[in-house]
Amino acid sequence: MKAAIIGAGNIGAALADGLLKSGNCTSNDITLTRRSIHSLQELSDQGFRVSTDNKEAILHADVVFLCVLPQQLNAVLAQLQDTIDPKKQLIVSVVTGVTTKDIGERLVPGVRIIRAMPNTAMRVNASMTCLAAANATPADLQLVQDIFNTLGTTIIINEEMMSAATALCACGIAFFLRSIRAAAQGGVEIGFHARDAITIAAQTALGAAELLLQNGTHPEEEIDKVTSPKGCTIAGLNEMEHNGLSSAMIKGIKLSANIAQELYKK
Ligand SMILES: NC(=O)c1ccc[n+]([C@@H]2O[C@H](COP(=O)([O-])OP(=O)(O)OC[C@H]3O[C@@H](n4cnc5c(N)ncnc54)[C@H](OP(=O)(O)O)[C@@H]3O)[C@@H](O)[C@H]2O)c1
């Protein structure tokens, strides 16, 4: 598969890395673009094709990934408008808050678009990616699902859930990372060196996630197995809840989802 990644920032570069590791593409099959040529040097050194010319970059692409910020998208769509070949090329947009209708209105009629909301764990083939297709074929959706399945796990959702997906899945990486950092900071205060504290906290978080995913259980069911009466776990957990642990997470996710909805200005 030949891929063009328009916007080689955090998510664009992670996507390129993931596509390479998944075996879907060689580095020579992937063209990444940015406006500043010097920022592309590192990717060029890794063997990727790079360009500052979006039109040229998509010429031979089967799939065009849009990976710019919402406020940068209209300029990109204006550049690609005459070059996209709807019969040959599929558009995959990871841009927050921009609907397939918004994109379609700015491109040629009949263009096929899929929205994807992955996270940066694509780099380690562990992304949670939510996909929505309003005007693409089942075969297109299957192709994109196959791509993102090699970069982690996928779920197909209704497009109106995309801002919610942004909060829970894309921003979610940061929320869980901050939780791990907080746990590690607690670990240092009770005697671990920082590096060991992060390893212990991160592996424990991974274990907690695996318990849920492999057992199909509810978190509270697994918590019940760890909290003995009058024990140290329930004491620590309740102290965190008195300080608003669950409430802070819920409020943060709601705020992120609301902001995600408003990021794109037509
Ligand atoms: N980061 C995440 O975890 C994540 C997860 C899911 C979805 N997303 C979505 O993915 C998109 C990108 O996010 P990000 O975090 O990767 O942002 P980012 O790091 O700022 O990347 C955006 C990139 O687009 C490039 N760019 C801007 N205008 C361009 C143009 N006209 N032509 C070519 N390249 C252009 C910028 O480089 P120059 O300034 O050099 O042009 C920059 O490298 C956003 O819409 C975000 O909502 C992000």
The ligand as a Tripos MOL2 file, in Angstrom:
@<TRIPOS>MOLECULE
LIG
   48    52     1     0     0
SMALL
NO_CHARGES

@<TRIPOS>ATOM
      1 N1         -1.6730   13.5750   19.3210 N.am      1 LIG1
      2 C1         -2.5890   12.6360   19.5180 C.2       1 LIG1
      3 O1         -2.4720   11.8020   20.4240 O.2       1 LIG1
      4 C2         -3.7670   12.5180   18.5930 C.ar      1 LIG1
      5 C3         -4.5760   11.3790   18.6390 C.ar      1 LIG1
      6 C4         -5.6550   11.2880   17.7420 C.ar      1 LIG1
      7 C5         -5.9130   12.2990   16.8470 C.ar      1 LIG1
      8 N2         -5.1260   13.4040   16.8560 N.ar      1 LIG1
      9 C6         -5.4120   14.4570   15.8760 C.3       1 LIG1
     10 O2         -4.3800   14.3900   14.9340 O.3       1 LIG1
     11 C7         -4.1130   15.6820   14.4120 C.3       1 LIG1
     12 C8         -2.6320   15.9930   14.5750 C.3       1 LIG1
     13 O3         -2.3090   16.0250   15.9440 O.3       1 LIG1
     14 P1         -0.7990   16.0560   16.4160 P.3       1 LIG1
     15 O4         -0.8040   15.9190   17.8810 O.co2     1 LIG1
     16 O5         -0.0110   15.0990   15.6030 O.co2     1 LIG1
     17 O6         -0.4210   17.5710   16.0120 O.3       1 LIG1
     18 P2          0.9970   18.1420   15.6070 P.3       1 LIG1
     19 O7          2.0800   17.3860   16.3150 O.co2     1 LIG1
     20 O8          0.9290   19.6130   15.7540 O.co2     1 LIG1
     21 O9          1.0880   17.7560   14.0610 O.3       1 LIG1
     22 C9          0.4960   18.4820   13.0370 C.3       1 LIG1
     23 C10         1.5060   18.5260   11.9160 C.3       1 LIG1
     24 O10         0.9060   19.0510   10.7610 O.3       1 LIG1
     25 C11         1.8970   19.7700   10.0490 C.3       1 LIG1
     26 N3          1.2040   20.7000    9.1660 N.ar      1 LIG1
     27 C12         0.4990   21.7880    9.4800 C.ar      1 LIG1
     28 N4          0.0040   22.3810    8.3680 N.ar      1 LIG1
     29 C13         0.4190   21.6270    7.3350 C.ar      1 LIG1
     30 C14         0.2460   21.7070    5.9450 C.ar      1 LIG1
     31 N5         -0.4480   22.7130    5.3620 N.pl3     1 LIG1
     32 N6          0.7990   20.7510    5.1660 N.ar      1 LIG1
     33 C15         1.5170   19.7370    5.7170 C.ar      1 LIG1
     34 N7          1.7180   19.6090    7.0420 N.ar      1 LIG1
     35 C16         1.1780   20.5490    7.8340 C.ar      1 LIG1
     36 C17         2.7190   20.4490   11.1330 C.3       1 LIG1
     37 O11         4.0640   20.6650   10.7290 O.3       1 LIG1
     38 P3          4.5650   22.0990   10.1780 P.3       1 LIG1
     39 O12         4.1660   23.1120   11.2000 O.co2     1 LIG1
     40 O13         6.0280   21.9230   10.0080 O.co2     1 LIG1
     41 O14         3.8370   22.2590    8.8990 O.co2     1 LIG1
     42 C18         2.7200   19.3680   12.2260 C.3       1 LIG1
     43 O15         3.8510   18.5600   12.1210 O.3       1 LIG1
     44 C19        -4.9910   16.6510   15.1700 C.3       1 LIG1
     45 O16        -6.1360   16.9740   14.4210 O.3       1 LIG1
     46 C20        -5.3660   15.8830   16.4170 C.3       1 LIG1
     47 O17        -6.6030   16.2790   16.8990 O.3       1 LIG1
     48 C21        -4.0530   13.5330   17.6820 C.ar      1 LIG1
@<TRIPOS>BOND
     1     1     2 1
     2     2     3 2
     3     2     4 1
     4     4     5 ar
     5     4    48 ar
     6     5     6 ar
     7     6     7 ar
     8     7     8 ar
     9     8     9 1
    10     8    48 ar
    11     9    10 1
    12     9    46 1
    13    10    11 1
    14    11    12 1
    15    11    44 1
    16    12    13 1
    17    13    14 1
    18    14    15 2
    19    14    16 1
    20    14    17 1
    21    17    18 1
    22    18    19 2
    23    18    20 1
    24    18    21 1
    25    21    22 1
    26    22    23 1
    27    23    24 1
    28    23    42 1
    29    24    25 1
    30    25    26 1
    31    25    36 1
    32    26    27 ar
    33    26    35 ar
    34    27    28 ar
    35    28    29 ar
    36    29    30 ar
    37    29    35 ar
    38    30    31 1
    39    30    32 ar
    40    32    33 ar
    41    33    34 ar
    42    34    35 ar
    43    36    37 1
    44    36    42 1
    45    37    38 1
    46    38    39 2
    47    38    40 1
    48    38    41 1
    49    42    43 1
    50    44    45 1
    51    44    46 1
    52    46    47 1
@<TRIPOS>SUBSTRUCTURE
     1 LIG1         1 GROUP 0 **** ****
